[in-house]
Amino acid sequence: MDSFTVDPEKCIKDGICASVCPTRVIRMESPQGVPSPAEDFEDNCLACGHCVAVCPTAAFSLDWLSPEECPPIIDELVLIPDQVEQLLRSRRSIREYKDKSVERYKLEKLLEIACYAPSAKNTQPWHWTVVEDAKEVRRLAAMVIDWMRSVTKDTPRIAKSRGFPRVISAWDEGVERICRGAPHVIVAHGDKKYGFGAEDCALALSYVELFAPALGLGACWGGYLYSAANAYPPLFEALGLPAEHRAYGAMMVGYPKFKYRRLPLRYPPRVKWIK
Ligand SMILES: Cc1cc2nc3c(=O)[nH]c(=O)nc-3n(C[C@H](O)[C@H](O)[C@H](O)COP(=O)(O)O)c2cc1C
């Protein structure tokens, strides 16, 4: 049975592990006692690892996760607010890419980081499909155009409201506005019946986008691509997505052609304060 052990020599009985447990399946029976698993531990533990991560004395081990397996948080690496603000404000949707492939280890790193995004009940429902070959990205973009042409033919008003005629015209003039000439595309997908798939995958893809500049990369949401993947079976099949899945998002990735110099402004927050 999945549970945990506490090293009585190291445990200082501060009860922090029990306090931070999201489902309260860690019990402090008495102020002097060490923590013990609640009866419903196995059923309700989210496997989030908070208990191991928060223990100041490394006394707490889950059966499947020891403190030694969890890298320490290095104080010297904590960013100051100005650095975080610039990181978040300078993130841009990149739509011009160098004609250069991204090394596999960098794509793997992006996905490794993406998996640290929050997810409802720590479900981590995302699956990834990475299109590594630029020619394949172009072929998929062409399929999106096929889909847009058929939507434009059948429901011209809907197509117009979604900007399809302009994208198709651009394509016919040799400008690819689906994947923007990116050498790679990452598609996040998961169980189509899962209620938080869209939120969880969007957050994970946001991590991809935010981390990309640290590797010298740029990224951009591929809204047309994943909408088409869900609506156009030939594209869904070309991506090799399982029948029970839905594409929840797609991100173009590559080396940016241009460097941004300034931070554009945004609307101020539209906020109502409730007291
Ligand atoms: C769900 C979603 C779908 C998007 N789809 C596309 C797309 O298909 N093509 C594109 O060039 N940009 C796409 N974008 C990028 C937005 O246009 C962009 O975030 C917005 O213009 C703000 O610019 P910034 O990201 O550089 O701040 C998408 C963004 C989101 C969040």
The ligand as an SDF file (V2000), in Angstrom:
LIG
                    3D

 31 33  0  0  0  0  0  0  0  0999 V2000
   -5.5170   30.3430  -27.2270 C   0  0  0  0  0  0  0  0  0  0  0  0
   -4.5990   31.1640  -28.0980 C   0  0  0  0  0  0  0  0  0  0  0  0
   -4.5450   30.9130  -29.4630 C   0  0  0  0  0  0  0  0  0  0  0  0
   -3.6770   31.6450  -30.2780 C   0  0  0  0  0  0  0  0  0  0  0  0
   -3.5690   31.3220  -31.5890 N   0  0  0  0  0  0  0  0  0  0  0  0
   -2.6620   31.9590  -32.3780 C   0  0  0  0  0  0  0  0  0  0  0  0
   -2.4610   31.5560  -33.7310 C   0  0  0  0  0  0  0  0  0  0  0  0
   -3.0870   30.6320  -34.2420 O   0  0  0  0  0  0  0  0  0  0  0  0
   -1.5540   32.2200  -34.4580 N   0  0  0  0  0  0  0  0  0  0  0  0
   -0.8170   33.2540  -33.9400 C   0  0  0  0  0  0  0  0  0  0  0  0
    0.0020   33.8210  -34.6490 O   0  0  0  0  0  0  0  0  0  0  0  0
   -0.9760   33.6660  -32.6450 N   0  0  0  0  0  0  0  0  0  0  0  0
   -1.8670   33.0290  -31.8520 C   0  0  0  0  0  0  0  0  0  0  0  0
   -2.0130   33.3890  -30.5280 N   0  0  0  0  0  0  0  0  0  0  0  0
   -1.1580   34.4500  -29.9640 C   0  0  0  0  0  0  0  0  0  0  0  0
   -1.9270   35.7370  -29.6720 C   0  0  0  0  0  0  0  0  0  0  0  0
   -2.2620   36.3570  -30.8770 O   0  0  0  0  0  0  0  0  0  0  0  0
   -1.0160   36.6300  -28.8110 C   0  0  0  0  0  0  0  0  0  0  0  0
   -0.8630   36.0200  -27.5440 O   0  0  0  0  0  0  0  0  0  0  0  0
   -1.5420   38.0450  -28.6110 C   0  0  0  0  0  0  0  0  0  0  0  0
   -1.5900   38.7230  -29.8490 O   0  0  0  0  0  0  0  0  0  0  0  0
   -0.6780   38.8620  -27.6480 C   0  0  0  0  0  0  0  0  0  0  0  0
    0.6660   38.9470  -28.0870 O   0  0  0  0  0  0  0  0  0  0  0  0
    1.8640   38.4090  -27.1660 P   0  0  0  0  0  0  0  0  0  0  0  0
    1.5940   36.9430  -26.9010 O   0  0  0  0  0  0  0  0  0  0  0  0
    3.1100   38.6180  -27.9520 O   0  0  0  0  0  0  0  0  0  0  0  0
    1.8460   39.1830  -25.8950 O   0  0  0  0  0  0  0  0  0  0  0  0
   -2.8770   32.6790  -29.7150 C   0  0  0  0  0  0  0  0  0  0  0  0
   -2.9400   32.9140  -28.3260 C   0  0  0  0  0  0  0  0  0  0  0  0
   -3.7710   32.1580  -27.5260 C   0  0  0  0  0  0  0  0  0  0  0  0
   -3.7580   32.3850  -26.0410 C   0  0  0  0  0  0  0  0  0  0  0  0
  1  2  1  0
  2  3  1  0
  2 30  2  0
  3  4  2  0
  4  5  1  0
  4 28  1  0
  5  6  2  0
  6  7  1  0
  6 13  1  0
  7  8  2  0
  7  9  1  0
  9 10  1  0
 10 11  2  0
 10 12  1  0
 12 13  2  0
 13 14  1  0
 14 15  1  0
 14 28  1  0
 15 16  1  0
 16 17  1  0
 16 18  1  0
 18 19  1  0
 18 20  1  0
 20 21  1  0
 20 22  1  0
 22 23  1  0
 23 24  1  0
 24 25  2  0
 24 26  1  0
 24 27  1  0
 28 29  2  0
 29 30  1  0
 30 31  1  0
M  END
$$$$
